[in-house]
Each structure stands twice: as C-alpha cells, then as structure tokens.
Amino acid sequence: MRNETRAETVESPSLCVYSRLEDAREAWRALYDAAPVSPYQHYDYVRLWFDSFGAELEPRIVVASDDAGLPVALLPLAVRRTLGLRIAESPAAARATSTSPSYGQERRRSISALC
C-alpha cells in the first residue's frame, strides 16, 4: 500500500466563521443564486428567523472559500447555551424541512477537499 499525500493534488479552501449574519450575506446570496435548494436556506429566511425566534441564540455562519476566495459552501448555525454547554445546531431545525448547508454545484471538488 502506497502512502499518498492529498495535499499535493487538492485545492486548499479556507474557512471563515462569522458571528453576524450580515457579514456573510454576499457569499450566502451568491451561493443560493447559483444553486437554490430550499427557501429555508435563503439568507432572508434565516435572518427573519433569527429576528423572530433567535433572541437568545448566537448566529455563527461558516463559509468555505476556494483558493481564489470564491465561496463554495456555507453552513448557518445557531449557538445556544444549555447546562453550561454551548451547542451549535441548524437554525429552525425543528421547523424547517431543509436545513442542510448551501454550496455551489460547480464547486463540488473544492468541498471534497475539506474532508
């Protein structure tokens, strides 16, 4: 069995975590416009959800970008405190039918480099 290093053959995307929804808005809208999956993944839906139900939650938006700085994936999270623990989960997980991450269809290879 050969020992191969993937680092030589894959792109190295970067991750950025935002604590304000507005800071991820541009990347979020670009990804949604490129590959709309569900209205529950739209920036405006999640923003309105936080405004209405997320007063005690902290938003965290994880954006993965490729080497050129273009967003390839986005995962919105809501952080809550329970029994002294901080738990990150999908916003509206109990109410929405699709809370999976958003990603651009043409950039799947960049996403696989995250694994």
N, C-alpha and C positions, 0 to 999 in steps of 0.2 A: 504494500500500500504506500503510495506516494504522499508526502506531506506537502500540500499545495497551500499557498497563501493567496487569499482572495484580494488582499489589499492592492495587489498589482493590477488586477483586472476589473475592479469595480469603481464606480464613482464614489466619492465620499461626501454624502449630503450632510448638511448641518441641521441642527435642531435649535429652535428658539422657543422659549416659553414666555408668553405674555400674561400679565395679570390684569390687563384691561382689554375688553372686547374690541374697543376702537383701534387699538394698536395692531390688531390682526385683520382688520376689516378689508383692506386692499387685497391681501393674499386670499382671504376667505371668499370674497366675491369673484376673484379670478378663477379659483378652483371650481366654485359652484357653476359659473358660467360655462366652463369647459366640460363639466361632467355632472349636470344636475341629476341627483338621485332621488331626493325626497324634499318636500318643503320643510320638513323638520330639521334639515341640515343647513338651511339658509341662514345667513348672518342675521337678517332682520327677525326671524322667528326666535333664534336663541337670545338675541338682545331683548326682545319683548318678554320672553320667558323669565330672564333674569330680573327685568324691571318689575314684573308682576309677582313672581314666586321666589326669587332668589335673594331676598334681602339679607339672609343670614349665611349666604354661601359666598365663597371667593371664586371668581372665574379664573381659570387657567386655560390658555389656548396654546397648544403645541403645534408649531409649524415646522415642517421639514422642507428644506430647500436643497436644490441641486448645486453643483459646482458653480453654475452661472448665477446663483442667487434666486432662481425662479422657484416658487412654491410647488411642491409635488404632493404634499399631504398635509392635512390639518385635523387635529383632534381637540374639540372643545371639551373641557372638563369643569365640573363644579366641585369645589372642595368644601367639605363640611366637617365639623368637629363633633365627635361622639365619644364619650367616656375618655376624654383626653387624647384621642387619636384623631389624626387628620386623614380623611378618606376622600379620595378623588374618584368621581364617577361621572357618567354622562349626564348632562343636564336633562331634565324632564324624562329620565329613564322610565319612570312608571307611567308616564302619559303619552309619550311619543312612540310611533311604530317603527321608526328607523333612527337610531342614534349612533350609527357607525361613522367612522372617520370619512372625510371627503378627500378625494385625490383625483388628479388629472389622469385620464385614460392613457394619454400618450407618454406618461412618465412612470409606468409600472416598473421598469427596470431600476429606476432610481429608488423606488420604495423598497425593492427587494434588497438593495444594498444596506438598508437599515438593519436587516436581520442578521 
